[in-house]
Amino acid sequence: MDAALGLPILVGLIAVALLFDFLNGLHDAANSIATIVSTRVLRPQFAVFWAAFFNFIAFMVFGLHVAQTIGTGIIDPAVVDAQVIFAALVGAIVWNLVTWALGIPSSSSHALIGGLVGGGMAKAGISAAVWSGLSKTVLAIVLSPLVGFLLAMMLVAIVSWASVRSTPFAVDRAFRILQFASASLYSLGHGGNDAQKTMGIIAVLLYSQGHLGTEFSVPFWVVLSCQAAMALGTLMGGWRIVRTMGLRITKLTPMQGFCAETGGAATLFMATYLGVPVSTTHTITGAIVGVGAARRVSAVRWNVASSIVYAWVITIPASAIVAALTWWLVQIFVR
């Protein structure tokens, strides 16, 4: 498992990366459909098809800036080898499965980043980290839910003012239709930001093995396979997390669902354009809390929201520890 990987090992690692992407779609399906399901605009089985379609076509809309950040901006590409990638993926997958089983909407993105950091640092110490890219990503942990929160809250205020002379029935009917557009935009943003993280992992693995030449790039077959894996995972759905995201944090009307999705989508579009690998989970949760708090602070079940925050805080360290342990176990095995 060193410089020149055999084809079966390389294919196996790419398969593990695509498994992570599938689990990411499974785990984060709730982000895309929680609001449209909880407002009863779409049934869950139809909502997952809707979200999967827009997740898949996202590569036609966005560039590959996030894949570039993951591939070269978290861990020094010179440090990356098959063992580091394997450890990173195991760290991320284990943490995803634990939080999925517990119904906690933690971040698949930050689990992957934690896994990369843990695997890279286990091999080369703290010098392995690209601190400029890592600090930008850690800053996004704080900013993405905050931006989602503020945008959603502002949208609720604007929409409430604009519809003050309309009947509640007319407002409800209009936003049931508009929610199809906002859910589509959010799923597009989710597919654009999240699938690129696995693209970056596979591309840096290929680069480390000399399959991309001297320039880092993302082959088109990698783009297509990652988008397809995420869309398939979304189709399988994440029903445990839908309940937390859509129902337990705050009760939503179609107007509030529209504001949450639009605020979340705007945040994801900005982050993807800037190449920042933000957490889609953080973003939509911040937006849902924002629309609930716009109604009244007590409308948000803060005990549920705070338990989600605790999961966020420990995601990077937990997945980093699992990845580091995996890297050390691999060293014992290969010797």
TITIVEX-83985 format. One record per residue (C-alpha): residue in three letters; chain; x, y, z. Coordinates in Angstrom, 3 decimals, always signed. Example, Ala and Ser with C-alpha at 12.3 -4.5 7.8 and 13.67 -1.06 7.14 Angstrom:
BEGIN
- resn,chain,east,north,up
- ALA,A,+12.300,-4.500,+7.800
- SER,A,+13.670,-1.060,+7.140
***
This chain:
BEGIN
- resn,chain,east,north,up
- MET,A,+0.000,+0.000,+0.000
- ASP,A,+2.700,+2.464,-0.879
- ALA,A,+3.626,+4.746,-3.759
- ALA,A,+2.597,+2.419,-6.597
- LEU,A,-0.804,+1.003,-5.732
- GLY,A,-2.089,-2.136,-7.386
- LEU,A,-5.253,-1.659,-9.431
- PRO,A,-7.480,-3.748,-7.088
- ILE,A,-6.450,-1.620,-4.049
- LEU,A,-6.973,+1.634,-5.962
- VAL,A,-10.416,+0.498,-7.170
- GLY,A,-11.249,-0.653,-3.620
- LEU,A,-10.375,+2.753,-2.146
- ILE,A,-12.452,+4.550,-4.788
- ALA,A,-15.334,+2.194,-3.919
- VAL,A,-14.972,+3.106,-0.218
- ALA,A,-15.011,+6.818,-1.169
- LEU,A,-18.194,+6.293,-3.201
- LEU,A,-19.686,+4.395,-0.248
- PHE,A,-19.012,+7.491,+1.863
- ASP,A,-20.732,+9.597,-0.801
- PHE,A,-23.718,+7.223,-0.781
- LEU,A,-23.898,+7.422,+3.030
- ASN,A,-23.569,+11.194,+2.771
- GLY,A,-26.665,+11.236,+0.541
- LEU,A,-28.439,+8.845,+2.943
- HIS,A,-27.406,+10.840,+6.020
- ASP,A,-28.066,+14.264,+4.505
- ALA,A,-31.213,+13.383,+2.538
- ALA,A,-33.077,+14.886,+5.480
- ASN,A,-31.430,+18.268,+4.910
- SER,A,-32.913,+18.459,+1.433
- ILE,A,-36.395,+17.226,+2.213
- ALA,A,-37.048,+17.898,+5.928
- THR,A,-38.882,+21.195,+5.446
- ILE,A,-40.965,+20.155,+2.415
- VAL,A,-41.978,+16.932,+4.237
- SER,A,-42.718,+18.553,+7.590
- THR,A,-44.978,+21.160,+5.941
- ARG,A,-46.771,+18.252,+4.179
- VAL,A,-46.221,+19.764,+0.728
- LEU,A,-44.729,+16.452,-0.463
- ARG,A,-44.849,+12.936,+0.930
- PRO,A,-41.415,+11.573,+1.910
- GLN,A,-41.298,+8.985,-0.898
- PHE,A,-41.887,+11.684,-3.551
- ALA,A,-39.627,+14.216,-1.811
- VAL,A,-36.581,+11.922,-1.984
- PHE,A,-36.969,+11.528,-5.774
- TRP,A,-37.271,+15.313,-6.078
- ALA,A,-34.146,+15.910,-3.989
- ALA,A,-32.145,+13.113,-5.683
- PHE,A,-32.753,+14.575,-9.139
- PHE,A,-31.513,+18.054,-8.182
- ASN,A,-28.599,+16.553,-6.225
- PHE,A,-27.500,+14.737,-9.378
- ILE,A,-27.674,+17.675,-11.831
- ALA,A,-25.768,+20.045,-9.504
- PHE,A,-22.469,+19.480,-11.370
- MET,A,-23.991,+21.245,-14.409
- VAL,A,-24.470,+24.439,-12.373
- PHE,A,-21.389,+24.787,-10.162
- GLY,A,-17.650,+24.697,-10.792
- LEU,A,-15.345,+22.372,-8.847
- HIS,A,-13.931,+24.892,-6.338
- VAL,A,-14.954,+22.832,-3.288
- ALA,A,-13.304,+19.679,-4.724
- GLN,A,-10.118,+21.729,-5.197
- THR,A,-10.210,+22.849,-1.526
- ILE,A,-10.741,+19.294,-0.232
- GLY,A,-8.049,+17.874,-2.535
- THR,A,-5.333,+20.449,-1.864
- GLY,A,-6.494,+22.830,+0.887
- ILE,A,-6.965,+20.704,+4.032
- ILE,A,-3.948,+18.366,+4.060
- ASP,A,-0.746,+18.854,+2.057
- PRO,A,-1.167,+16.681,-1.091
- ALA,A,+2.455,+15.523,-0.685
- VAL,A,+1.443,+13.786,+2.577
- VAL,A,-1.569,+12.038,+1.066
- ASP,A,-1.287,+8.367,+0.190
- ALA,A,-3.654,+5.393,+0.111
- GLN,A,-3.330,+4.776,+3.858
- VAL,A,-4.242,+8.387,+4.725
- ILE,A,-7.263,+8.299,+2.381
- PHE,A,-8.416,+4.939,+3.778
- ALA,A,-8.086,+6.211,+7.368
- ALA,A,-9.948,+9.450,+6.503
- LEU,A,-12.833,+7.552,+4.920
- VAL,A,-13.119,+5.070,+7.799
- GLY,A,-13.153,+7.944,+10.312
- ALA,A,-15.895,+9.752,+8.390
- ILE,A,-18.003,+6.644,+7.682
- VAL,A,-17.879,+5.375,+11.281
- TRP,A,-18.955,+8.767,+12.651
- ASN,A,-21.701,+9.076,+10.003
- LEU,A,-23.106,+5.659,+10.920
- VAL,A,-23.008,+6.390,+14.670
- THR,A,-24.844,+9.730,+14.318
- TRP,A,-27.291,+8.281,+11.748
- ALA,A,-28.166,+5.414,+14.121
- LEU,A,-28.733,+7.916,+16.945
- GLY,A,-30.758,+10.260,+14.699
- ILE,A,-28.325,+13.157,+15.247
- PRO,A,-27.941,+15.502,+12.230
- SER,A,-24.184,+15.958,+12.506
- SER,A,-22.098,+17.052,+9.531
- SER,A,-20.846,+14.485,+6.988
- SER,A,-18.624,+17.247,+5.593
- HIS,A,-16.842,+17.907,+8.838
- ALA,A,-16.597,+14.173,+9.537
- LEU,A,-14.671,+13.868,+6.253
- ILE,A,-12.485,+16.885,+7.063
- GLY,A,-11.833,+15.492,+10.556
- GLY,A,-10.930,+12.142,+8.991
- LEU,A,-8.474,+13.810,+6.590
- VAL,A,-6.879,+15.796,+9.401
- GLY,A,-6.640,+12.715,+11.663
- GLY,A,-5.139,+10.499,+8.959
- GLY,A,-2.738,+13.187,+7.708
- MET,A,-1.538,+14.178,+11.184
- ALA,A,-1.122,+10.546,+12.262
- LYS,A,+1.310,+10.164,+9.353
- ALA,A,+3.183,+13.498,+9.351
- GLY,A,+2.258,+15.417,+12.526
- ILE,A,+0.694,+18.904,+12.607
- SER,A,+2.817,+20.024,+9.640
- ALA,A,+0.497,+17.916,+7.430
- ALA,A,-2.325,+20.469,+7.759
- VAL,A,-2.797,+23.326,+5.274
- TRP,A,-3.756,+25.820,+7.955
- SER,A,-5.102,+28.488,+5.586
- GLY,A,-7.679,+26.098,+4.086
- LEU,A,-8.398,+24.353,+7.384
- SER,A,-8.988,+27.620,+9.260
- LYS,A,-11.342,+28.794,+6.484
- THR,A,-13.335,+25.573,+6.840
- VAL,A,-13.455,+25.746,+10.642
- LEU,A,-14.655,+29.361,+10.393
- ALA,A,-17.477,+28.101,+8.147
- ILE,A,-18.621,+25.840,+11.010
- VAL,A,-19.629,+28.999,+12.864
- LEU,A,-20.644,+31.191,+9.931
- SER,A,-22.784,+28.839,+7.807
- PRO,A,-25.538,+28.245,+10.404
- LEU,A,-25.364,+31.910,+11.430
- VAL,A,-25.787,+33.132,+7.842
- GLY,A,-28.603,+30.616,+7.283
- PHE,A,-30.253,+31.784,+10.521
- LEU,A,-30.071,+35.493,+9.618
- LEU,A,-31.163,+35.068,+5.980
- ALA,A,-34.142,+32.899,+6.942
- MET,A,-35.172,+35.324,+9.683
- MET,A,-34.955,+38.274,+7.253
- LEU,A,-36.989,+36.389,+4.649
- VAL,A,-39.719,+35.646,+7.204
- ALA,A,-39.917,+39.364,+8.054
- ILE,A,-40.042,+40.421,+4.360
- VAL,A,-42.591,+37.766,+3.368
- SER,A,-44.788,+38.479,+6.405
- TRP,A,-44.836,+42.185,+5.529
- ALA,A,-45.534,+41.503,+1.824
- SER,A,-48.447,+39.153,+2.559
- VAL,A,-50.053,+41.117,+5.410
- ARG,A,-53.200,+41.847,+3.354
- SER,A,-53.609,+38.289,+2.080
- THR,A,-55.752,+35.646,+3.754
- PRO,A,-53.939,+32.829,+5.590
- PHE,A,-55.409,+30.341,+3.086
- ALA,A,-54.056,+32.293,+0.085
- VAL,A,-50.605,+32.617,+1.706
- ASP,A,-50.527,+28.899,+2.540
- ARG,A,-51.541,+27.892,-1.009
- ALA,A,-48.992,+30.237,-2.648
- PHE,A,-46.093,+29.001,-0.520
- ARG,A,-46.995,+25.360,-1.021
- ILE,A,-46.255,+25.989,-4.716
- LEU,A,-43.185,+28.167,-4.038
- GLN,A,-41.731,+25.501,-1.768
- PHE,A,-41.142,+23.273,-4.794
- ALA,A,-38.756,+25.952,-6.124
- SER,A,-37.018,+26.555,-2.775
- ALA,A,-36.580,+22.814,-2.117
- SER,A,-35.113,+22.404,-5.620
- LEU,A,-32.616,+25.220,-5.027
- TYR,A,-31.598,+23.784,-1.667
- SER,A,-31.088,+20.278,-3.139
- LEU,A,-29.057,+21.835,-5.946
- GLY,A,-26.844,+23.616,-3.396
- HIS,A,-26.525,+20.404,-1.356
- GLY,A,-25.457,+18.355,-4.393
- GLY,A,-23.078,+21.100,-5.518
- ASN,A,-21.259,+21.419,-2.198
- ASP,A,-21.398,+17.940,-0.668
- ALA,A,-20.695,+15.675,-3.664
- GLN,A,-17.588,+17.746,-4.449
- LYS,A,-16.001,+16.690,-1.163
- THR,A,-15.802,+13.065,-2.303
- MET,A,-14.662,+14.217,-5.757
- GLY,A,-11.744,+15.963,-4.033
- ILE,A,-10.881,+12.806,-2.045
- ILE,A,-10.853,+10.534,-5.124
- ALA,A,-8.972,+13.116,-7.212
- VAL,A,-6.217,+13.623,-4.602
- LEU,A,-5.877,+9.820,-4.326
- LEU,A,-5.444,+9.564,-8.115
- TYR,A,-3.033,+12.527,-8.033
- SER,A,-0.950,+10.945,-5.256
- GLN,A,-0.595,+7.806,-7.400
- GLY,A,+0.495,+9.757,-10.497
- HIS,A,-2.699,+9.137,-12.498
- LEU,A,-3.427,+12.860,-13.079
- GLY,A,+0.026,+13.973,-14.209
- THR,A,+1.625,+17.020,-12.610
- GLU,A,-1.563,+19.140,-12.321
- PHE,A,-4.336,+18.430,-9.804
- SER,A,-7.723,+18.103,-11.557
- VAL,A,-11.014,+16.232,-11.202
- PRO,A,-11.753,+13.771,-14.058
- PHE,A,-15.300,+13.881,-15.464
- TRP,A,-15.954,+10.206,-14.604
- VAL,A,-15.216,+11.072,-10.957
- VAL,A,-17.732,+13.949,-11.111
- LEU,A,-20.464,+11.718,-12.565
- SER,A,-19.868,+8.774,-10.216
- CYS,A,-19.893,+11.005,-7.103
- GLN,A,-23.092,+12.789,-8.125
- ALA,A,-24.736,+9.417,-8.881
- ALA,A,-23.658,+7.892,-5.532
- MET,A,-25.032,+10.878,-3.622
- ALA,A,-28.314,+10.847,-5.562
- LEU,A,-28.716,+7.112,-4.871
- GLY,A,-28.091,+7.673,-1.151
- THR,A,-30.679,+10.453,-1.147
- LEU,A,-33.201,+8.068,-2.748
- MET,A,-32.704,+5.655,+0.162
- GLY,A,-33.644,+8.478,+2.538
- GLY,A,-32.678,+9.305,+6.108
- TRP,A,-35.980,+9.034,+7.929
- ARG,A,-34.593,+9.168,+11.473
- ILE,A,-32.994,+12.546,+10.803
- VAL,A,-36.022,+13.900,+8.886
- ARG,A,-37.964,+13.679,+12.126
- THR,A,-35.366,+15.719,+14.058
- MET,A,-34.798,+18.320,+11.328
- GLY,A,-38.377,+18.820,+10.177
- LEU,A,-40.486,+18.210,+13.227
- ARG,A,-38.590,+18.301,+16.511
- ILE,A,-36.694,+21.601,+16.177
- THR,A,-39.776,+23.733,+15.418
- LYS,A,-43.149,+23.297,+13.693
- LEU,A,-43.117,+24.790,+10.182
- THR,A,-45.747,+26.280,+7.863
- PRO,A,-45.193,+26.274,+4.063
- MET,A,-44.181,+29.959,+4.229
- GLN,A,-41.587,+29.209,+6.906
- GLY,A,-40.396,+26.134,+4.986
- PHE,A,-39.889,+28.314,+1.908
- CYS,A,-37.899,+30.888,+3.928
- ALA,A,-35.727,+28.204,+5.575
- GLU,A,-34.910,+26.499,+2.256
- THR,A,-34.274,+29.768,+0.411
- GLY,A,-32.012,+31.080,+3.182
- GLY,A,-30.146,+27.753,+3.280
- ALA,A,-29.848,+27.601,-0.522
- ALA,A,-28.461,+31.157,-0.739
- THR,A,-25.818,+30.296,+1.882
- LEU,A,-24.796,+27.112,+0.030
- PHE,A,-24.619,+28.870,-3.345
- MET,A,-22.276,+31.531,-1.894
- ALA,A,-20.074,+28.954,-0.147
- THR,A,-19.834,+26.688,-3.224
- TYR,A,-18.909,+29.651,-5.425
- LEU,A,-16.150,+30.602,-2.946
- GLY,A,-14.909,+26.987,-2.724
- VAL,A,-15.684,+26.655,+1.000
- PRO,A,-16.733,+23.111,+2.041
- VAL,A,-19.533,+24.106,+4.417
- SER,A,-21.878,+21.795,+6.234
- THR,A,-25.286,+21.549,+4.593
- THR,A,-26.599,+20.181,+7.907
- HIS,A,-25.408,+23.247,+9.803
- THR,A,-26.850,+25.550,+7.171
- ILE,A,-30.400,+24.182,+7.057
- THR,A,-30.542,+23.749,+10.839
- GLY,A,-29.552,+27.398,+11.315
- ALA,A,-32.230,+28.419,+8.810
- ILE,A,-34.949,+26.306,+10.509
- VAL,A,-34.032,+27.781,+13.906
- GLY,A,-34.122,+31.256,+12.290
- VAL,A,-37.690,+30.887,+11.012
- GLY,A,-38.811,+29.459,+14.353
- ALA,A,-37.151,+32.279,+16.307
- ALA,A,-38.701,+34.886,+13.956
- ARG,A,-42.113,+33.759,+15.169
- ARG,A,-41.100,+33.749,+18.817
- VAL,A,-38.045,+32.489,+20.672
- SER,A,-40.080,+29.886,+22.571
- ALA,A,-41.201,+28.348,+19.246
- VAL,A,-37.757,+26.728,+18.964
- ARG,A,-37.129,+23.615,+21.030
- TRP,A,-33.744,+24.825,+22.229
- ASN,A,-32.924,+21.562,+24.049
- VAL,A,-33.067,+19.714,+20.693
- ALA,A,-31.101,+22.484,+18.930
- SER,A,-28.423,+22.466,+21.666
- SER,A,-27.954,+18.675,+21.454
- ILE,A,-27.364,+19.103,+17.705
- VAL,A,-24.753,+21.806,+18.427
- TYR,A,-22.904,+19.440,+20.798
- ALA,A,-22.746,+16.853,+17.987
- TRP,A,-21.302,+19.508,+15.662
- VAL,A,-18.588,+20.464,+18.155
- ILE,A,-17.322,+16.903,+18.593
- THR,A,-17.642,+15.772,+14.925
- ILE,A,-14.178,+16.855,+13.699
- PRO,A,-12.262,+15.623,+16.796
- ALA,A,-14.228,+12.327,+16.935
- SER,A,-13.741,+11.457,+13.251
- ALA,A,-10.089,+12.591,+13.459
- ILE,A,-9.452,+10.207,+16.380
- VAL,A,-11.105,+7.276,+14.541
- ALA,A,-9.041,+8.082,+11.420
- ALA,A,-5.773,+8.323,+13.384
- LEU,A,-6.466,+4.981,+15.108
- THR,A,-7.267,+3.443,+11.706
- TRP,A,-3.986,+4.745,+10.238
- TRP,A,-1.993,+3.233,+13.112
- LEU,A,-3.831,-0.089,+12.795
- VAL,A,-3.032,-0.133,+9.059
- GLN,A,+0.674,+0.372,+9.900
- ILE,A,+0.582,-2.665,+12.189
- PHE,A,-1.227,-4.703,+9.533
- VAL,A,+1.098,-3.846,+6.602
- ARG,A,+4.199,-4.612,+8.637
***
